[in-house]
């Protein structure tokens, strides 16, 4: 992301990139590409806007971030979707360092119709290859921005912030998620940062019956996001 570009690998992600007309620097493919992928290449080769290069499977394997490349990747231009002026539901990722968890969080937030996802300092790059893959196209629809805490506070304004905690908070179904709000999800190892805790207006807890200390960050986020949706669609 620091270079103003990021990589998307695989047929499905390339299809989604094209569907939403995300700006593309160039596309690479090799002879192992599936028939479905070759249809993409054939359709785009007649368009002078797209730079397409065939490379060897060995080179594709060297530059790919996956163990079994699908034979196609695209280098995409960095393009930030605009944040809403009056957000109704915001996700804050605070010190989430696992790319799989971050990608899953982005995918879940987008599927739930969140207005934006804000990433605090110390959070994994939202546009790294592993996060892009786990996000399954969510990056192309959900406004995602990395911000310092001053910028996060400024954007949130008076929006209530619910901090997910393993214990000591109000039970998730007792929290008022019908109102516009933000949901703050802390990191896998140490939870939310001191700055994240400082902006929280209420802590919310998912009750657990087993012996595990806490849920996985992405799983906890999914449960809480589902409760937000339940409250908002319930008649």
Long-range contacts (C-beta under 8 A, 24 or more apart in sequence): 1-78, 1-125, 1-126, 1-127, 1-128, 4-77, 4-78, 5-75, 5-76, 5-77, 5-78, 6-75, 6-76, 6-78, 6-127, 6-128, 6-129, 6-132, 7-65, 7-73, 7-74, 7-75, 7-76, 7-129, 7-132, 8-73, 8-74, 8-76, 8-132, 9-64, 9-65, 9-66, 9-69, 9-70, 9-72, 9-73, 9-129, 9-132, 9-133, 10-66, 10-70, 10-72, 10-73, 10-133, 11-36, 11-37, 11-40, 11-70, 11-72, 12-136, 12-137, 13-74, 13-132, 13-133, 13-136, 13-137, 14-40, 14-72, 14-73, 14-74, 15-40, 16-137, 16-140, 17-74, 17-76, 17-140, 18-44, 20-140, 20-141, 22-76, 22-77, 22-79, 22-140, 23-76, 23-77, 23-79, 24-50, 24-74, 24-75, 24-76, 24-77, 25-51, 25-74, 25-75, 25-76, 25-77, 26-50, 26-51, 26-52, 26-53, 26-74, 26-75, 27-51, 27-52, 27-53, 27-72, 27-73, 27-74, 27-75, 28-52, 28-53, 28-54, 28-55, 28-60, 28-63, 28-72, 28-73, 28-74, 28-75, 29-53, 29-54, 29-55, 29-60, 29-71, 29-72, 29-73, 30-54, 30-55, 30-56, 30-57, 30-59, 30-60, 30-69, 30-71, 30-72, 31-57, 31-71, 32-57, 32-60, 32-69, 32-70, 32-71, 33-70, 33-71, 33-72, 34-70, 34-71, 37-70, 37-71, 37-72, 40-72, 41-72, 65-129, 65-130, 65-133, 66-133, 78-127, 80-143, 80-144, 80-145, 81-141, 81-142, 81-143, 81-144, 82-143, 83-115, 83-116, 83-143, 83-145, 83-155, 84-115, 84-116, 84-143, 86-180, 87-115, 87-116, 87-155, 87-156, 87-159, 87-180, 87-182, 88-115, 88-180, 89-113, 89-114, 89-115, 89-180, 89-181, 89-182, 89-183, 89-228, 90-114, 90-115, 90-116, 90-117, 90-118, 90-155, 90-156, 90-159, 90-181, 90-182, 90-183, 91-116, 91-117, 91-118, 91-182, 91-183, 91-185, 91-221, 91-225, 92-117, 92-118, 92-119, 92-120, 92-152, 92-161, 92-182, 92-183, 92-184, 92-185, 92-196, 93-117, 93-118, 93-119, 93-120, 93-123, 93-126, 93-185, 94-120, 94-122, 94-123, 94-184, 94-185, 94-186, 94-187, 94-192, 94-193, 94-195, 94-196, 95-120, 95-122, 95-123, 95-186, 95-187, 95-190, 95-192, 95-193, 95-196, 96-123, 96-124, 96-185, 96-186, 96-187, 96-188, 96-217, 97-122, 97-123, 97-124, 97-187, 97-188, 97-189, 98-124, 98-188, 98-217, 99-124, 99-128, 99-130, 99-131, 99-134, 100-130, 100-134, 100-218, 101-134, 101-188, 101-216, 101-217, 101-218, 102-126, 102-131, 102-134, 102-135, 102-218, 103-130, 103-131, 103-132, 103-133, 103-134, 103-135, 103-136, 103-138, 104-134, 104-135, 104-218, 104-221, 104-222, 105-185, 105-217, 105-218, 105-221, 106-131, 106-134, 106-135, 106-138, 106-139, 106-142, 106-144, 107-134, 107-135, 107-136, 107-137, 107-138, 108-218, 108-221, 108-222, 108-225, 109-138, 109-142, 109-221, 109-225, 110-135, 110-138, 110-141, 110-142, 111-138, 112-225, 112-226, 112-228, 112-229, 113-229, 114-142, 114-225, 115-143, 116-142, 116-143, 116-144, 116-145, 117-142, 117-143, 117-144, 117-145, 118-144, 118-145, 118-146, 118-147, 118-152, 118-155, 119-144, 119-145, 119-146, 119-147, 120-146, 120-147, 120-148, 120-149, 120-152, 120-193, 120-195, 120-196, 121-146, 121-148, 121-149, 121-193, 122-187, 122-193, 123-187, 149-195, 149-199, 152-199, 153-199, 156-182, 156-199, 160-201, 160-202, 161-199, 161-200, 161-201, 161-202, 162-200, 162-201, 162-202, 162-203, 162-204, 162-224, 163-192, 163-196, 163-197, 163-200, 163-202, 163-203, 163-204, 164-203, 164-204, 164-205, 164-206, 164-220, 164-221, 164-224, 165-191, 165-203, 165-204, 165-205, 166-191, 166-205, 166-206, 166-208, 166-213, 166-214, 166-215, 167-205, 168-203, 168-205, 169-202, 169-203, 169-204, 169-205, 170-202, 170-203, 170-204, 170-205, 171-204, 171-205, 171-207, 172-204, 172-205, 172-206, 172-223, 172-224, 172-227, 173-227, 175-202, 175-204, 175-227, 176-231, 177-227, 177-228, 177-231, 177-232, 178-231, 178-232, 181-228, 183-221, 183-224, 183-225, 183-228, 185-217, 185-220, 185-221, 185-224, 186-217, 187-217, 188-216, 188-217
